[in-house]
Amino acid sequence: MVKLFRKDLIDKKPSVVDVPQRKRMMCLNESCMNPFEVVQDDFLKRMQDIQLNRYISPVADELRQKLADYVGHGMQPENLVWGNGADDMIFHTILSVREDERSFAVSPAPSYFDYKTYTDMVGMGMHFVELDEDFRLDPAQYIAAASHPDCKLAILCNPNNPTGNLFPKDDLRTIVEALPDKLVLLDETYYEFSGESLIDELERHPNLILVRSFSKAFSGAGLRFGYAISSASNIYNLRKVFITFHSSVLAQAFALSILDNIPAFRQQVAQISALRQDAYHQIKIMPQMTVQPSHTNFLAFTVGEQTPQLFQYLKTRDIALRDIGGQPRLKNYLRATLSCEDDTKELIKEMWNWLDMNEIRRHSADMEEPLREGIAGM
Ligand SMILES: Cc1ncc(COP(=O)(O)O)c(C=O)c1O
């Protein structure tokens, strides 16, 4: 057979997201709110001045400055590059570090599944470092794996998807410090929900690059807008693997309109975080249920061996969750996105219905008072 493509692509498949399509989509950590509802006046006004017939638009310069202002901490436009979501930043970072077929990246497991998708695409290997049973990372073990000469990228996700937990800042700092000759990509896609960032470490650690997204806190999953923050020299080098006009002027204008309406999104993040905490406490008291604390817009939980039945039952009730049971330490775990009250109430109600139908009995303990977390960030 004639070989037309790279030989390592032969056994690979195109990346598709395989989730059930249901009325209540609680499976992709999206927002229930369409950001167009919030920013339409601003966006439509802005579009009147935008020439879509041109490659170059002044929108880019305005956005570069506004995004730098939003990011804060002394960051300047030259510390930023943006593109089609955090995924695009991750993909291009991988592309920029691969030397040859021996090159690999290191990531904790369980973590964001698509790190491996993108190392596969680029033709780079992936080595996983397993988290412990409480989803904690052993920095020494991670550093040992990433210190190999062929490791070209150390990836970390904080808060971690799909477990929802934060790694201690000191552990992350230890890792970045111990790997001065490796690029460390810290994925802060859920930053606005946790308020935790290593942004203040960027100056001290030239090997650190942060990746963020407009898909979660800014409700813009379909917008496809994410960005990376690092030293001016790292950003300059990263830009060498981007195509010339890699970001639509429409997306840039919309991102600007979001940045002009931050308070509405900040309020929504606070609501989602409160909703998530309520749901956490409601799931925690369900019999035989284990739910992980989370600093994101989702919760990971399990009801043990019967979890697949619960997943199927919820599908019949028009609720789509994410089955994350394929990852290490997450056997029988599901992930539910919390974004609007209506979906969350229905989920809790249907989870109780399923427990009752299966005669899985309630604890005698009373409902705990829901805790509400303060929201940092944004
Ligand atoms: C940890 C993590 N990184 C990156 C992404 C991709 O985000 P984006 O939509 O900005 O590409 C996601 C999306 O769910 C995610 O959970």
The ligand as an SDF file (V2000), in Angstrom:
LIG
                    3D

 16 16  0  0  0  0  0  0  0  0999 V2000
   -8.0780   20.6710   31.8700 C   0  0  0  0  0  0  0  0  0  0  0  0
   -8.5760   21.1420   30.5540 C   0  0  0  0  0  0  0  0  0  0  0  0
   -7.7100   21.6940   29.6850 N   0  0  0  0  0  0  0  0  0  0  0  0
   -8.0960   22.1320   28.5010 C   0  0  0  0  0  0  0  0  0  0  0  0
   -9.4120   22.0430   28.1010 C   0  0  0  0  0  0  0  0  0  0  0  0
   -9.8050   22.5460   26.7490 C   0  0  0  0  0  0  0  0  0  0  0  0
  -10.3750   23.8110   26.8670 O   0  0  0  0  0  0  0  0  0  0  0  0
  -10.7230   24.6740   25.5920 P   0  0  0  0  0  0  0  0  0  0  0  0
  -12.2030   24.5400   25.3860 O   0  0  0  0  0  0  0  0  0  0  0  0
  -10.3430   26.0770   25.9580 O   0  0  0  0  0  0  0  0  0  0  0  0
   -9.9410   24.1520   24.4530 O   0  0  0  0  0  0  0  0  0  0  0  0
  -10.3640   21.4680   28.9570 C   0  0  0  0  0  0  0  0  0  0  0  0
  -11.7490   21.3250   28.5330 C   0  0  0  0  0  0  0  0  0  0  0  0
  -12.5680   20.6860   29.1350 O   0  0  0  0  0  0  0  0  0  0  0  0
   -9.9380   21.0110   30.2130 C   0  0  0  0  0  0  0  0  0  0  0  0
  -10.7750   20.4540   31.0760 O   0  0  0  0  0  0  0  0  0  0  0  0
  1  2  1  0
  2  3  1  0
  2 15  2  0
  3  4  2  0
  4  5  1  0
  5  6  1  0
  5 12  2  0
  6  7  1  0
  7  8  1  0
  8  9  2  0
  8 10  1  0
  8 11  1  0
 12 13  1  0
 12 15  1  0
 13 14  2  0
 15 16  1  0
M  END
$$$$
